[in-house]
Amino acid sequence: MDRPPAARSVPVEVPDGYGLVDLTGDDLAGLLCLAGEPAFVDGDTGSYSWCFARIGDQGTSEIRSLVDWRGSADLDDLTRPERPEAVLPALAPLLRVLPPGRYRLTVETPAQVRPVGFTRPGARLWSTDRHGTYAEEIALVGTDPWPPRERSVVAAYRDRVAAGDRPAVVALFPTPESLVGYLLDGHHKMVAGEQAGVPPRVLAVTPERPARPDNAALRRAVPAFVDAVSEDYRQPLTTVLGHLRQLSH
């Protein structure tokens, strides 16, 4: 298998972000809030590896506010992100859903992508050698209903992939070393790439300074997540939320 090209990264300022999508945490755990409410959590719990949770379907309705911003971004044409600075104008409306701050945009070209069998629908693993010395598997977690409902959109992207295009998805990570990212855009592209046998490129958005979790959000996350999952997941989720609480101090 051909070695993927080295990732490229450029800085980007978001001076007027609205904070609708806020991902906090570190390399080991993350808490994603949508419109101020905790919607996803992930963490490395050892025996359970990476686990994910969601507040039922609440996140689905909250992320609808993101759709308006997607519609104003020319994300369909992100097919040549080997020059990340060239896609910044198209990404600007999407990036405004984030809190104000300085971020880095990195282009990743996965060698392969496969579904994750032990976690929520829409999560995918991609193989990458970010550090050039060993392979890692990075999880991408979908934030929209899975699978995407608009089959015609998936079919259109699949045709583009078959014609030689490689559309890019946009994912948010809490740190450059994080092994879990959340799709801001690209659910249809991900499915189309799987059907065509060609994984999409990944535009990874990462804050230059990892953000600490908010104590108020963590207090709301405990009943929202731990009380809503099966007994098998309560202990690992409690461990992850405890780690996030330590980061908030």
N, C-alpha and C positions, 0 to 999 in steps of 0.2 A: 504493500500500500504506500502511495506517495506521502511524503512528509508534508504536513500543512505548512504554508508560509508563516514566518514569524509574525506575531501580533504587532500592530502599530497602535500608538496611543497619542492623543492630543488633549490639551486642556480645554475646558469650556466653562464659561461663566453663566450662571443663571441668576441674574440680579433681581428678577421680578417674579420668582416662583411663588405659586399659590399654596404649596404644601398639601395638595389633595392626595398625593401618594408619597408616603414617608416611610422609608426603610431604615431601621436602626439596628445596631448590634455589632458583632465582630466576626472573626474568622470562623467561630464555632457555633454561633446562633444568630438568628435574625427575627425581628418582629416587623411585619408590614402592616401599616395602618392606612386605611382608605377613608378619606373625608373625616379624619380624626378618630376613627374607630378601628380597633385591632381586628384584622381579617385573616392573617396568615402568620404562622410561627414555624420556624425550622430550627433544628439543632442536632449536634452530634452527641448522641447519648451512649456511645460505646456499643453495648450489645444490641441496641436497636438501630444502629447506624443512623442515617438521616431520617427523621420523621417529620411529617407535615400535618397541620390541622387547619380547620376553617370553621368559622361560625356559621354552620349551615349554609344557607344561600344568601346570607346578609351581604357578603362581599360582592356578590353579583350585582345587586342593586346599587351599591355604593360606587362601584367602578363605572357605572353608566356615565358619571360625570367626566370620565376619561374619554369616552367615545367622541364627545364634541370636539375635544382637542385633537384627537386622531384625525377627524375629518378635515381639519384645517391644515394638516401636515401632508406634504407630498411624499408619503412613505412608500408608495408603490414603486418609486424609481430608485430605491436604495439597493441597486443591483451591482454597484461597483464600489463598495466601501473600502477597497484596499487603500484609498486615500481618505481617511476619516474626516480630515478638515473640509473636504468637498461636500459632505452631507450635513454639516452643521446648520446651514440655513433651512434645510428641509426639516430637521429635527427640532428646531427652536420652539414651535408651538407645543410639541409633545413634552419637551423638557420643562415647560412652564408648570406642569402639574407637580413638579418636585419642589421641596423647600429651597429658598434662596441659598446660593453657595457656589463653590467651585467644584467641578466634577472633572473626571477624565473619561474620554470616549476611546474604547479599545476595540479593534477589529479582530475577531477570532474566526478561524476557518476550521470547523470541526471535521475530523476525518470520518466520524460516524456518529449517529444519534440513535438511541434505542429507548423504548419505553421503560419506565421504572415499575416493577411489578408489585412492590410492597407499599406503595403510597397512593396519594390521591390521583384521580384521573387528570390527565393533562401534564403530568410531570414526565420529563424526559432526561436521560443522561447523555452527555456528549463527551467523547474522548478528546483530550487536548494535552499538549506538552508545553504548557505555559512557560516553564522554567528551562526547557531545552534539555533536561537531564532525565526526566522520568514522566510517564504518562499518568494523568489524573482523569477522573470522571467528574464532570461538573453537572449538577442538576439544574434544569430549567423548569420552573413551576408556572403553569398557566394560571392566569387570573380571571379568565372568562370561562363560561360554561364549556365543557369538553364532552364530545368533540364539537367544533364549531358548527353552527346550524346552517350557515349559508353554503350549501354544497356547490353552488355555481361559482362562488368566489374561489373555493378550493380548486375546482376544476380549471379555472382560468390561470391560477398560479401554477398548477401542474403542467399545463400546456407551455407556459413560459419556461419552466425548468427543463422540459423536454426539448425546447428550442435552444437551450444553452444558457439561459439566465440562471442566476443564483441569488434570489431575493434574500434580503437580510431581515432578521428579527431583531427587536430591541429589548434588552433585558437589564434590569436594575440589580446591582449587587451592593451589599453593605461595605465590603472592603475588597481590595484587589486579590486577596488570598481566599476569599469566600468560595465555598464549594456549592453554594445554592444561590440562584438568581431567579428573579420574577419577570415574566414576560409583560412588558408594557405594550408591545405591538408584535404581531406575527403569528397568532394562533392558526390562521388559515395557511400561512406560508409553511409552518411547521408540518401540518398534515400533508400539504402538497409535496413537500420535500420527501416525506416518508413514503408517500405513494409512488413517487418517481425514483426513489432510491438515491437521492442526492440531498444531504443535509444542508439546511440554509446557513449562510453566514450569520454570525452573532455580533451585534453592536452592543458591547457591554458598557453600561454607564455606572460609574463608581464615584462616590464622594471622595475628595482628596483627604478629608478628615472624617473618619467614621463618627456617626452621630450616636450619642447615648440614648438608650430607650427612655421614654417619658414615664415617670412613676404613675401618673394617673391612668395612662393607657395600660400599663402592666396590671394595675389593680382591676381594671375592667376585663383584662384578658384571662385572668384566672377562672372566673365562673364561665366566661364565654367559651374557652377552650377545654379546660380540664373536665368541667361538668358535662360537656357535650360529647365526649369521646368514650369509647369502650374502656372497660377496666384494664385491658392489656396496654393501653396507651397512656393511662393517667400518670403512672410513675415517671416514664421518660419525659412526658410533657411538663410535669412538675419540676423535673431536674433542669430542663431547658429554661423554663420561666425563672427558676431560681438563679441561673447563670445570668440571665438578662437583668434581673434585679440588682445583682452585684455590679453590673456595668453602669447602672443608672446612678450610682453614688458618686 
